[in-house]
């Protein structure tokens, strides 16, 4: 039987907004997980206590930003529209059905001018502290990686610019150890660091803080890179944002120093092959921590011997080639590599010379970094069952964090410009991800505890 529903759109009803929100809704879980009144402490100095017009509640502004990040809404304007029409969002913000919600321009202005880097950082660490105090955080092993975020800039609108190369953080320490090594071999030490070199880069005229990113099959674009660390449960421990043309190994120091300062209990740092450099291995080992790194394919030409075919003899301070010829120490260069050279007359009649060198003088040059022993130590650790199993967890920790951030939280592309604004944007997204995961974990554990309590033999 065909039945047509009556459309009584003008009918008045008395309803409670509390009854319209399901008990197991995500926003209910989040509202019960943390006390949002803590926000007032972070923004108190940003408002005048006794002058000016009454402001929008800062907790409401933060919750609207949280809604945008939780549900992957692409813009603040769209977020304001969704809040106006969604009953669940109104309940979360504390607005009645007929009450006017904040305009998007208010939200946008406050995000840009009131959400300072210090405020966002305090919010991020506050949520992380709540997770840690509840016992859900396990920072003994952290998983580090970087992901790229497309910038709000056109790759065609760039200009060539000559800039000095950034000095390496460890340059002073490296030079000191180079000079010590040179003096041990009877060489004259270098006077000081070499003059800063210059390089030509493509700088965006729209967003100068972004950088050109091009890797593998990825399309060339302007981007930012987010260096991120998470624990074994997928909670983001810390994040730093850099231009897209900064290599992961260069951006590592900023993230590592921040997260180890906040979490000195870190014992292992799990990274991919892009971080397998002598400096990173040395830095982590010197801090009494373990770098967990994968196999890295050796560099070299096809058809030639691989670098590992040339064995370093530390006792006699020489290198032995695959044909058992000796390459003697020549010098230690400014980059920290010891150079070992063969004798031309010894290699001229070698049957494997076509697989060894293309030098017209029949000389083979092999380099070994003065911190090579730290890389070899990390290679030994790679084969242990404990750390091999730990490295396998990357796909379910840091890689899943990036997949969720881009697929569910709209982090593939940013509509903001400037390093400071993008950093705030990324940290708020990861704060929302942490809060959602924590609220769900907490809810599940409460439900399990309640179930056990009800069905226990002692329940009466």
ROBA-216531 format. One record per residue (C-alpha): x, y, z; chain; residue in three letters. Coordinates in steps of 0.25 Angstrom, whole numbers. Example, Ala and Ser with C-alpha at 12.3 -4.5 7.8 and 13.67 -1.06 7.14 Angstrom:
% residues 2
{east: 49	north: -18	up: 31	c: A	r: ALA}
{east: 55	north: -4	up: 29	c: A	r: SER}
END
This chain:
% residues 460
{east: 0	north: 0	up: 0	c: A	r: UNK}
{east: 6	north: 14	up: -4	c: A	r: UNK}
{east: 6	north: 23	up: 7	c: A	r: UNK}
{east: 11	north: 38	up: 6	c: A	r: UNK}
{east: 17	north: 45	up: 18	c: A	r: UNK}
{east: 12	north: 58	up: 23	c: A	r: UNK}
{east: 22	north: 69	up: 22	c: A	r: UNK}
{east: 19	north: 78	up: 35	c: A	r: UNK}
{east: 31	north: 87	up: 33	c: A	r: UNK}
{east: 25	north: 98	up: 42	c: A	r: UNK}
{east: 21	north: 89	up: 53	c: A	r: UNK}
{east: 27	north: 93	up: 67	c: A	r: UNK}
{east: 33	north: 83	up: 76	c: A	r: UNK}
{east: 39	north: 83	up: 90	c: A	r: UNK}
{east: 52	north: 75	up: 89	c: A	r: UNK}
{east: 65	north: 74	up: 97	c: A	r: UNK}
{east: 77	north: 75	up: 89	c: A	r: UNK}
{east: 84	north: 66	up: 99	c: A	r: UNK}
{east: 74	north: 55	up: 95	c: A	r: UNK}
{east: 78	north: 56	up: 80	c: A	r: UNK}
{east: 92	north: 53	up: 82	c: A	r: UNK}
{east: 95	north: 38	up: 82	c: A	r: UNK}
{east: 102	north: 32	up: 95	c: A	r: UNK}
{east: 113	north: 26	up: 86	c: A	r: UNK}
{east: 116	north: 38	up: 77	c: A	r: UNK}
{east: 130	north: 42	up: 75	c: A	r: UNK}
{east: 128	north: 56	up: 81	c: A	r: UNK}
{east: 122	north: 51	up: 94	c: A	r: UNK}
{east: 135	north: 42	up: 95	c: A	r: UNK}
{east: 144	north: 54	up: 93	c: A	r: UNK}
{east: 136	north: 63	up: 102	c: A	r: UNK}
{east: 137	north: 53	up: 113	c: A	r: UNK}
{east: 152	north: 50	up: 111	c: A	r: UNK}
{east: 158	north: 64	up: 114	c: A	r: UNK}
{east: 154	north: 77	up: 122	c: A	r: UNK}
{east: 154	north: 88	up: 111	c: A	r: UNK}
{east: 154	north: 99	up: 122	c: A	r: UNK}
{east: 169	north: 97	up: 121	c: A	r: UNK}
{east: 169	north: 105	up: 109	c: A	r: UNK}
{east: 166	north: 118	up: 117	c: A	r: UNK}
{east: 180	north: 117	up: 123	c: A	r: UNK}
{east: 186	north: 117	up: 110	c: A	r: UNK}
{east: 179	north: 129	up: 104	c: A	r: UNK}
{east: 177	north: 137	up: 116	c: A	r: UNK}
{east: 188	north: 147	up: 113	c: A	r: UNK}
{east: 183	north: 149	up: 99	c: A	r: UNK}
{east: 170	north: 156	up: 104	c: A	r: UNK}
{east: 168	north: 169	up: 111	c: A	r: UNK}
{east: 161	north: 165	up: 125	c: A	r: UNK}
{east: 153	north: 178	up: 127	c: A	r: UNK}
{east: 152	north: 186	up: 114	c: A	r: UNK}
{east: 146	north: 184	up: 100	c: A	r: UNK}
{east: 135	north: 176	up: 94	c: A	r: UNK}
{east: 131	north: 163	up: 99	c: A	r: UNK}
{east: 138	north: 152	up: 92	c: A	r: UNK}
{east: 134	north: 139	up: 86	c: A	r: UNK}
{east: 137	north: 128	up: 96	c: A	r: UNK}
{east: 152	north: 123	up: 93	c: A	r: UNK}
{east: 148	north: 109	up: 96	c: A	r: UNK}
{east: 137	north: 110	up: 85	c: A	r: UNK}
{east: 147	north: 115	up: 75	c: A	r: UNK}
{east: 156	north: 103	up: 79	c: A	r: UNK}
{east: 145	north: 93	up: 78	c: A	r: UNK}
{east: 141	north: 99	up: 64	c: A	r: UNK}
{east: 155	north: 97	up: 59	c: A	r: UNK}
{east: 155	north: 83	up: 66	c: A	r: UNK}
{east: 143	north: 79	up: 58	c: A	r: UNK}
{east: 149	north: 84	up: 45	c: A	r: UNK}
{east: 161	north: 75	up: 47	c: A	r: UNK}
{east: 153	north: 63	up: 53	c: A	r: UNK}
{east: 144	north: 62	up: 41	c: A	r: UNK}
{east: 153	north: 67	up: 30	c: A	r: UNK}
{east: 146	north: 79	up: 26	c: A	r: UNK}
{east: 154	north: 87	up: 16	c: A	r: UNK}
{east: 152	north: 101	up: 21	c: A	r: UNK}
{east: 148	north: 110	up: 33	c: A	r: UNK}
{east: 136	north: 116	up: 24	c: A	r: UNK}
{east: 131	north: 102	up: 22	c: A	r: UNK}
{east: 133	north: 98	up: 36	c: A	r: UNK}
{east: 124	north: 110	up: 41	c: A	r: UNK}
{east: 113	north: 106	up: 31	c: A	r: UNK}
{east: 114	north: 91	up: 36	c: A	r: UNK}
{east: 113	north: 96	up: 51	c: A	r: UNK}
{east: 101	north: 104	up: 48	c: A	r: UNK}
{east: 93	north: 92	up: 42	c: A	r: UNK}
{east: 98	north: 81	up: 50	c: A	r: UNK}
{east: 92	north: 77	up: 63	c: A	r: UNK}
{east: 103	north: 69	up: 68	c: A	r: UNK}
{east: 113	north: 80	up: 66	c: A	r: UNK}
{east: 104	north: 90	up: 73	c: A	r: UNK}
{east: 103	north: 81	up: 85	c: A	r: UNK}
{east: 118	north: 80	up: 86	c: A	r: UNK}
{east: 120	north: 95	up: 85	c: A	r: UNK}
{east: 108	north: 98	up: 95	c: A	r: UNK}
{east: 99	north: 105	up: 85	c: A	r: UNK}
{east: 84	north: 103	up: 85	c: A	r: UNK}
{east: 76	north: 100	up: 72	c: A	r: UNK}
{east: 72	north: 115	up: 71	c: A	r: UNK}
{east: 85	north: 121	up: 75	c: A	r: UNK}
{east: 94	north: 128	up: 66	c: A	r: UNK}
{east: 107	north: 122	up: 64	c: A	r: UNK}
{east: 120	north: 129	up: 61	c: A	r: UNK}
{east: 123	north: 135	up: 47	c: A	r: UNK}
{east: 134	north: 129	up: 39	c: A	r: UNK}
{east: 142	north: 142	up: 39	c: A	r: UNK}
{east: 142	north: 142	up: 54	c: A	r: UNK}
{east: 148	north: 128	up: 54	c: A	r: UNK}
{east: 158	north: 131	up: 43	c: A	r: UNK}
{east: 163	north: 144	up: 49	c: A	r: UNK}
{east: 165	north: 137	up: 63	c: A	r: UNK}
{east: 172	north: 125	up: 56	c: A	r: UNK}
{east: 182	north: 135	up: 49	c: A	r: UNK}
{east: 184	north: 145	up: 60	c: A	r: UNK}
{east: 181	north: 138	up: 74	c: A	r: UNK}
{east: 186	north: 124	up: 71	c: A	r: UNK}
{east: 201	north: 128	up: 73	c: A	r: UNK}
{east: 211	north: 117	up: 71	c: A	r: UNK}
{east: 213	north: 117	up: 87	c: A	r: UNK}
{east: 198	north: 115	up: 88	c: A	r: UNK}
{east: 197	north: 104	up: 78	c: A	r: UNK}
{east: 209	north: 97	up: 84	c: A	r: UNK}
{east: 203	north: 98	up: 98	c: A	r: UNK}
{east: 190	north: 91	up: 93	c: A	r: UNK}
{east: 197	north: 80	up: 86	c: A	r: UNK}
{east: 206	north: 77	up: 98	c: A	r: UNK}
{east: 194	north: 78	up: 108	c: A	r: UNK}
{east: 186	north: 67	up: 100	c: A	r: UNK}
{east: 199	north: 59	up: 100	c: A	r: UNK}
{east: 201	north: 60	up: 115	c: A	r: UNK}
{east: 186	north: 56	up: 117	c: A	r: UNK}
{east: 189	north: 43	up: 109	c: A	r: UNK}
{east: 202	north: 41	up: 116	c: A	r: UNK}
{east: 195	north: 43	up: 130	c: A	r: UNK}
{east: 185	north: 33	up: 126	c: A	r: UNK}
{east: 195	north: 22	up: 123	c: A	r: UNK}
{east: 193	north: 21	up: 108	c: A	r: UNK}
{east: 206	north: 27	up: 103	c: A	r: UNK}
{east: 218	north: 18	up: 101	c: A	r: UNK}
{east: 230	north: 27	up: 96	c: A	r: UNK}
{east: 241	north: 17	up: 99	c: A	r: UNK}
{east: 242	north: 14	up: 84	c: A	r: UNK}
{east: 238	north: 25	up: 75	c: A	r: UNK}
{east: 236	north: 24	up: 60	c: A	r: UNK}
{east: 241	north: 36	up: 51	c: A	r: UNK}
{east: 238	north: 39	up: 37	c: A	r: UNK}
{east: 234	north: 51	up: 28	c: A	r: UNK}
{east: 222	north: 54	up: 19	c: A	r: UNK}
{east: 220	north: 65	up: 9	c: A	r: UNK}
{east: 208	north: 74	up: 8	c: A	r: UNK}
{east: 205	north: 82	up: -4	c: A	r: UNK}
{east: 206	north: 97	up: -2	c: A	r: UNK}
{east: 196	north: 108	up: -7	c: A	r: UNK}
{east: 205	north: 113	up: -18	c: A	r: UNK}
{east: 207	north: 111	up: -33	c: A	r: UNK}
{east: 220	north: 104	up: -37	c: A	r: UNK}
{east: 220	north: 113	up: -50	c: A	r: UNK}
{east: 221	north: 125	up: -41	c: A	r: UNK}
{east: 236	north: 124	up: -36	c: A	r: UNK}
{east: 248	north: 132	up: -38	c: A	r: UNK}
{east: 263	north: 128	up: -37	c: A	r: UNK}
{east: 270	north: 132	up: -25	c: A	r: UNK}
{east: 284	north: 130	up: -20	c: A	r: UNK}
{east: 285	north: 127	up: -5	c: A	r: UNK}
{east: 296	north: 122	up: 4	c: A	r: UNK}
{east: 296	north: 108	up: 7	c: A	r: UNK}
{east: 291	north: 105	up: 21	c: A	r: UNK}
{east: 303	north: 102	up: 31	c: A	r: UNK}
{east: 302	north: 88	up: 37	c: A	r: UNK}
{east: 299	north: 87	up: 51	c: A	r: UNK}
{east: 310	north: 78	up: 54	c: A	r: UNK}
{east: 320	north: 85	up: 45	c: A	r: UNK}
{east: 329	north: 90	up: 57	c: A	r: UNK}
{east: 329	north: 77	up: 64	c: A	r: UNK}
{east: 333	north: 70	up: 50	c: A	r: UNK}
{east: 344	north: 80	up: 47	c: A	r: UNK}
{east: 350	north: 77	up: 61	c: A	r: UNK}
{east: 350	north: 62	up: 59	c: A	r: UNK}
{east: 355	north: 64	up: 45	c: A	r: UNK}
{east: 367	north: 72	up: 50	c: A	r: UNK}
{east: 370	north: 62	up: 60	c: A	r: UNK}
{east: 370	north: 51	up: 50	c: A	r: UNK}
{east: 379	north: 59	up: 41	c: A	r: UNK}
{east: 389	north: 61	up: 52	c: A	r: UNK}
{east: 389	north: 47	up: 55	c: A	r: UNK}
{east: 393	north: 44	up: 41	c: A	r: UNK}
{east: 404	north: 55	up: 41	c: A	r: UNK}
{east: 395	north: 64	up: 32	c: A	r: UNK}
{east: 393	north: 79	up: 34	c: A	r: UNK}
{east: 380	north: 83	up: 41	c: A	r: UNK}
{east: 370	north: 92	up: 34	c: A	r: UNK}
{east: 370	north: 106	up: 39	c: A	r: UNK}
{east: 355	north: 107	up: 40	c: A	r: UNK}
{east: 342	north: 104	up: 33	c: A	r: UNK}
{east: 342	north: 106	up: 18	c: A	r: UNK}
{east: 335	north: 119	up: 13	c: A	r: UNK}
{east: 320	north: 117	up: 12	c: A	r: UNK}
{east: 316	north: 112	up: -2	c: A	r: UNK}
{east: 304	north: 118	up: -10	c: A	r: UNK}
{east: 293	north: 110	up: -17	c: A	r: UNK}
{east: 282	north: 115	up: -27	c: A	r: UNK}
{east: 268	north: 111	up: -23	c: A	r: UNK}
{east: 254	north: 113	up: -28	c: A	r: UNK}
{east: 247	north: 122	up: -19	c: A	r: UNK}
{east: 232	north: 124	up: -20	c: A	r: UNK}
{east: 227	north: 138	up: -21	c: A	r: UNK}
{east: 213	north: 134	up: -15	c: A	r: UNK}
{east: 219	north: 126	up: -2	c: A	r: UNK}
{east: 234	north: 128	up: -1	c: A	r: UNK}
{east: 234	north: 119	up: 11	c: A	r: UNK}
{east: 231	north: 107	up: 3	c: A	r: UNK}
{east: 241	north: 99	up: -5	c: A	r: UNK}
{east: 241	north: 91	up: -18	c: A	r: UNK}
{east: 238	north: 76	up: -16	c: A	r: UNK}
{east: 241	north: 65	up: -26	c: A	r: UNK}
{east: 243	north: 51	up: -23	c: A	r: UNK}
{east: 242	north: 38	up: -31	c: A	r: UNK}
{east: 228	north: 38	up: -39	c: A	r: UNK}
{east: 223	north: 50	up: -31	c: A	r: UNK}
{east: 219	north: 62	up: -39	c: A	r: UNK}
{east: 228	north: 74	up: -37	c: A	r: UNK}
{east: 221	north: 84	up: -27	c: A	r: UNK}
{east: 223	north: 94	up: -16	c: A	r: UNK}
{east: 222	north: 87	up: -3	c: A	r: UNK}
{east: 225	north: 87	up: 12	c: A	r: UNK}
{east: 230	north: 74	up: 19	c: A	r: UNK}
{east: 225	north: 70	up: 33	c: A	r: UNK}
{east: 235	north: 63	up: 41	c: A	r: UNK}
{east: 227	north: 54	up: 50	c: A	r: UNK}
{east: 230	north: 44	up: 62	c: A	r: UNK}
{east: 220	north: 35	up: 68	c: A	r: UNK}
{east: 220	north: 24	up: 78	c: A	r: UNK}
{east: 216	north: 9	up: 76	c: A	r: UNK}
{east: 201	north: 12	up: 79	c: A	r: UNK}
{east: 201	north: 23	up: 68	c: A	r: UNK}
{east: 200	north: 35	up: 77	c: A	r: UNK}
{east: 208	north: 47	up: 70	c: A	r: UNK}
{east: 219	north: 51	up: 80	c: A	r: UNK}
{east: 224	north: 63	up: 73	c: A	r: UNK}
{east: 225	north: 69	up: 59	c: A	r: UNK}
{east: 233	north: 80	up: 52	c: A	r: UNK}
{east: 230	north: 87	up: 38	c: A	r: UNK}
{east: 241	north: 90	up: 28	c: A	r: UNK}
{east: 241	north: 95	up: 14	c: A	r: UNK}
{east: 239	north: 84	up: 4	c: A	r: UNK}
{east: 253	north: 84	up: -2	c: A	r: UNK}
{east: 259	north: 81	up: 12	c: A	r: UNK}
{east: 264	north: 66	up: 12	c: A	r: UNK}
{east: 259	north: 57	up: 24	c: A	r: UNK}
{east: 273	north: 55	up: 29	c: A	r: UNK}
{east: 275	north: 70	up: 30	c: A	r: UNK}
{east: 262	north: 73	up: 37	c: A	r: UNK}
{east: 264	north: 62	up: 47	c: A	r: UNK}
{east: 272	north: 69	up: 57	c: A	r: UNK}
{east: 261	north: 79	up: 60	c: A	r: UNK}
{east: 250	north: 69	up: 63	c: A	r: UNK}
{east: 260	north: 60	up: 70	c: A	r: UNK}
{east: 264	north: 71	up: 80	c: A	r: UNK}
{east: 250	north: 75	up: 83	c: A	r: UNK}
{east: 245	north: 61	up: 85	c: A	r: UNK}
{east: 256	north: 56	up: 94	c: A	r: UNK}
{east: 255	north: 69	up: 102	c: A	r: UNK}
{east: 241	north: 66	up: 105	c: A	r: UNK}
{east: 243	north: 51	up: 106	c: A	r: UNK}
{east: 256	north: 47	up: 112	c: A	r: UNK}
{east: 251	north: 33	up: 114	c: A	r: UNK}
{east: 252	north: 30	up: 99	c: A	r: UNK}
{east: 261	north: 18	up: 96	c: A	r: UNK}
{east: 260	north: 14	up: 82	c: A	r: UNK}
{east: 258	north: 23	up: 69	c: A	r: UNK}
{east: 252	north: 16	up: 57	c: A	r: UNK}
{east: 255	north: 22	up: 44	c: A	r: UNK}
{east: 255	north: 19	up: 29	c: A	r: UNK}
{east: 268	north: 19	up: 20	c: A	r: UNK}
{east: 267	north: 33	up: 17	c: A	r: UNK}
{east: 272	north: 36	up: 31	c: A	r: UNK}
{east: 284	north: 26	up: 31	c: A	r: UNK}
{east: 295	north: 36	up: 31	c: A	r: UNK}
{east: 308	north: 36	up: 40	c: A	r: UNK}
{east: 304	north: 48	up: 48	c: A	r: UNK}
{east: 290	north: 43	up: 51	c: A	r: UNK}
{east: 295	north: 29	up: 55	c: A	r: UNK}
{east: 306	north: 36	up: 64	c: A	r: UNK}
{east: 296	north: 46	up: 70	c: A	r: UNK}
{east: 287	north: 35	up: 74	c: A	r: UNK}
{east: 297	north: 26	up: 80	c: A	r: UNK}
{east: 304	north: 37	up: 87	c: A	r: UNK}
{east: 291	north: 40	up: 95	c: A	r: UNK}
{east: 291	north: 25	up: 99	c: A	r: UNK}
{east: 279	north: 22	up: 90	c: A	r: UNK}
{east: 278	north: 12	up: 78	c: A	r: UNK}
{east: 276	north: 16	up: 64	c: A	r: UNK}
{east: 267	north: 5	up: 57	c: A	r: UNK}
{east: 270	north: 7	up: 42	c: A	r: UNK}
{east: 268	north: -2	up: 30	c: A	r: UNK}
{east: 277	north: -7	up: 19	c: A	r: UNK}
{east: 281	north: 4	up: 10	c: A	r: UNK}
{east: 285	north: 0	up: -4	c: A	r: UNK}
{east: 300	north: 4	up: -7	c: A	r: UNK}
{east: 302	north: 15	up: -17	c: A	r: UNK}
{east: 311	north: 12	up: -29	c: A	r: UNK}
{east: 311	north: 10	up: -44	c: A	r: UNK}
{east: 305	north: -3	up: -50	c: A	r: UNK}
{east: 315	north: -13	up: -53	c: A	r: UNK}
{east: 325	north: -8	up: -43	c: A	r: UNK}
{east: 329	north: -13	up: -30	c: A	r: UNK}
{east: 320	north: -8	up: -18	c: A	r: UNK}
{east: 326	north: 0	up: -7	c: A	r: UNK}
{east: 325	north: -11	up: 3	c: A	r: UNK}
{east: 335	north: -19	up: -6	c: A	r: UNK}
{east: 346	north: -10	up: -1	c: A	r: UNK}
{east: 349	north: -15	up: 13	c: A	r: UNK}
{east: 355	north: -5	up: 23	c: A	r: UNK}
{east: 367	north: -11	up: 31	c: A	r: UNK}
{east: 367	north: -2	up: 44	c: A	r: UNK}
{east: 380	north: -8	up: 49	c: A	r: UNK}
{east: 389	north: -5	up: 37	c: A	r: UNK}
{east: 380	north: 7	up: 33	c: A	r: UNK}
{east: 378	north: 3	up: 19	c: A	r: UNK}
{east: 367	north: -2	up: 10	c: A	r: UNK}
{east: 368	north: -16	up: 3	c: A	r: UNK}
{east: 361	north: -17	up: -11	c: A	r: UNK}
{east: 354	north: -30	up: -16	c: A	r: UNK}
{east: 367	north: -34	up: -23	c: A	r: UNK}
{east: 374	north: -33	up: -10	c: A	r: UNK}
{east: 382	north: -20	up: -14	c: A	r: UNK}
{east: 385	north: -10	up: -3	c: A	r: UNK}
{east: 380	north: 4	up: -4	c: A	r: UNK}
{east: 388	north: 13	up: 5	c: A	r: UNK}
{east: 383	north: 25	up: 13	c: A	r: UNK}
{east: 384	north: 38	up: 6	c: A	r: UNK}
{east: 377	north: 49	up: 13	c: A	r: UNK}
{east: 365	north: 53	up: 21	c: A	r: UNK}
{east: 356	north: 63	up: 14	c: A	r: UNK}
{east: 347	north: 75	up: 19	c: A	r: UNK}
{east: 335	north: 66	up: 18	c: A	r: UNK}
{east: 340	north: 56	up: 28	c: A	r: UNK}
{east: 344	north: 45	up: 18	c: A	r: UNK}
{east: 357	north: 38	up: 19	c: A	r: UNK}
{east: 363	north: 36	up: 5	c: A	r: UNK}
{east: 370	north: 23	up: 1	c: A	r: UNK}
{east: 377	north: 22	up: -12	c: A	r: UNK}
{east: 383	north: 10	up: -20	c: A	r: UNK}
{east: 396	north: 10	up: -28	c: A	r: UNK}
{east: 394	north: 12	up: -43	c: A	r: UNK}
{east: 405	north: 2	up: -46	c: A	r: UNK}
{east: 399	north: -8	up: -37	c: A	r: UNK}
{east: 385	north: -7	up: -43	c: A	r: UNK}
{east: 389	north: -6	up: -58	c: A	r: UNK}
{east: 390	north: -21	up: -59	c: A	r: UNK}
{east: 379	north: -24	up: -50	c: A	r: UNK}
{east: 369	north: -34	up: -57	c: A	r: UNK}
{east: 357	north: -27	up: -51	c: A	r: UNK}
{east: 361	north: -12	up: -54	c: A	r: UNK}
{east: 349	north: -11	up: -63	c: A	r: UNK}
{east: 340	north: -13	up: -51	c: A	r: UNK}
{east: 348	north: -4	up: -42	c: A	r: UNK}
{east: 351	north: 9	up: -48	c: A	r: UNK}
{east: 351	north: 17	up: -60	c: A	r: UNK}
{east: 363	north: 26	up: -56	c: A	r: UNK}
{east: 373	north: 28	up: -68	c: A	r: UNK}
{east: 384	north: 27	up: -57	c: A	r: UNK}
{east: 378	north: 13	up: -53	c: A	r: UNK}
{east: 376	north: 19	up: -39	c: A	r: UNK}
{east: 365	north: 15	up: -30	c: A	r: UNK}
{east: 360	north: 25	up: -19	c: A	r: UNK}
{east: 352	north: 19	up: -7	c: A	r: UNK}
{east: 346	north: 28	up: 4	c: A	r: UNK}
{east: 342	north: 24	up: 18	c: A	r: UNK}
{east: 335	north: 34	up: 27	c: A	r: UNK}
{east: 342	north: 36	up: 41	c: A	r: UNK}
{east: 329	north: 33	up: 47	c: A	r: UNK}
{east: 327	north: 20	up: 39	c: A	r: UNK}
{east: 327	north: 12	up: 51	c: A	r: UNK}
{east: 314	north: 17	up: 56	c: A	r: UNK}
{east: 307	north: 13	up: 43	c: A	r: UNK}
{east: 313	north: -1	up: 44	c: A	r: UNK}
{east: 308	north: -2	up: 59	c: A	r: UNK}
{east: 294	north: 2	up: 54	c: A	r: UNK}
{east: 296	north: -9	up: 43	c: A	r: UNK}
{east: 299	north: -19	up: 53	c: A	r: UNK}
{east: 286	north: -15	up: 61	c: A	r: UNK}
{east: 278	north: -17	up: 49	c: A	r: UNK}
{east: 280	north: -32	up: 49	c: A	r: UNK}
{east: 275	north: -34	up: 63	c: A	r: UNK}
{east: 262	north: -41	up: 65	c: A	r: UNK}
{east: 257	north: -30	up: 75	c: A	r: UNK}
{east: 260	north: -18	up: 66	c: A	r: UNK}
{east: 256	north: -25	up: 53	c: A	r: UNK}
{east: 242	north: -27	up: 59	c: A	r: UNK}
{east: 242	north: -13	up: 64	c: A	r: UNK}
{east: 245	north: -7	up: 50	c: A	r: UNK}
{east: 233	north: -16	up: 44	c: A	r: UNK}
{east: 224	north: -7	up: 53	c: A	r: UNK}
{east: 226	north: 5	up: 44	c: A	r: UNK}
{east: 215	north: 1	up: 35	c: A	r: UNK}
{east: 205	north: 1	up: 46	c: A	r: UNK}
{east: 210	north: 13	up: 53	c: A	r: UNK}
{east: 216	north: 25	up: 46	c: A	r: UNK}
{east: 212	north: 21	up: 32	c: A	r: UNK}
{east: 197	north: 19	up: 37	c: A	r: UNK}
{east: 198	north: 32	up: 44	c: A	r: UNK}
{east: 201	north: 39	up: 30	c: A	r: UNK}
{east: 191	north: 31	up: 23	c: A	r: UNK}
{east: 180	north: 35	up: 32	c: A	r: UNK}
{east: 185	north: 49	up: 33	c: A	r: UNK}
{east: 184	north: 51	up: 17	c: A	r: UNK}
{east: 172	north: 42	up: 15	c: A	r: UNK}
{east: 163	north: 45	up: 27	c: A	r: UNK}
{east: 168	north: 59	up: 32	c: A	r: UNK}
{east: 170	north: 66	up: 19	c: A	r: UNK}
{east: 185	north: 68	up: 20	c: A	r: UNK}
{east: 189	north: 66	up: 6	c: A	r: UNK}
{east: 188	north: 81	up: 3	c: A	r: UNK}
{east: 189	north: 93	up: 11	c: A	r: UNK}
{east: 181	north: 106	up: 8	c: A	r: UNK}
{east: 190	north: 114	up: 17	c: A	r: UNK}
{east: 203	north: 121	up: 14	c: A	r: UNK}
{east: 215	north: 123	up: 22	c: A	r: UNK}
{east: 223	north: 114	up: 31	c: A	r: UNK}
{east: 217	north: 119	up: 44	c: A	r: UNK}
{east: 203	north: 117	up: 39	c: A	r: UNK}
{east: 205	north: 103	up: 33	c: A	r: UNK}
{east: 212	north: 99	up: 46	c: A	r: UNK}
{east: 201	north: 103	up: 54	c: A	r: UNK}
{east: 191	north: 96	up: 44	c: A	r: UNK}
{east: 199	north: 83	up: 45	c: A	r: UNK}
{east: 200	north: 82	up: 60	c: A	r: UNK}
{east: 185	north: 85	up: 62	c: A	r: UNK}
{east: 182	north: 73	up: 52	c: A	r: UNK}
{east: 191	north: 64	up: 60	c: A	r: UNK}
{east: 186	north: 69	up: 73	c: A	r: UNK}
{east: 172	north: 65	up: 68	c: A	r: UNK}
{east: 177	north: 52	up: 63	c: A	r: UNK}
{east: 183	north: 49	up: 77	c: A	r: UNK}
{east: 170	north: 54	up: 84	c: A	r: UNK}
{east: 161	north: 45	up: 75	c: A	r: UNK}
{east: 170	north: 33	up: 77	c: A	r: UNK}
{east: 171	north: 35	up: 92	c: A	r: UNK}
{east: 156	north: 37	up: 94	c: A	r: UNK}
{east: 153	north: 24	up: 86	c: A	r: UNK}
{east: 163	north: 16	up: 94	c: A	r: UNK}
{east: 157	north: 22	up: 107	c: A	r: UNK}
{east: 143	north: 19	up: 103	c: A	r: UNK}
{east: 146	north: 5	up: 100	c: A	r: UNK}
{east: 154	north: 2	up: 113	c: A	r: UNK}
{east: 142	north: 8	up: 121	c: A	r: UNK}
{east: 132	north: -1	up: 113	c: A	r: UNK}
{east: 141	north: -13	up: 116	c: A	r: UNK}
{east: 143	north: -10	up: 130	c: A	r: UNK}
{east: 128	north: -8	up: 132	c: A	r: UNK}
{east: 125	north: -21	up: 125	c: A	r: UNK}
{east: 134	north: -29	up: 134	c: A	r: UNK}
{east: 129	north: -22	up: 147	c: A	r: UNK}
{east: 114	north: -25	up: 143	c: A	r: UNK}
{east: 117	north: -40	up: 139	c: A	r: UNK}
{east: 127	north: -43	up: 150	c: A	r: UNK}
{east: 123	north: -53	up: 161	c: A	r: UNK}
{east: 124	north: -43	up: 172	c: A	r: UNK}
{east: 113	north: -34	up: 165	c: A	r: UNK}
{east: 101	north: -33	up: 173	c: A	r: UNK}
END
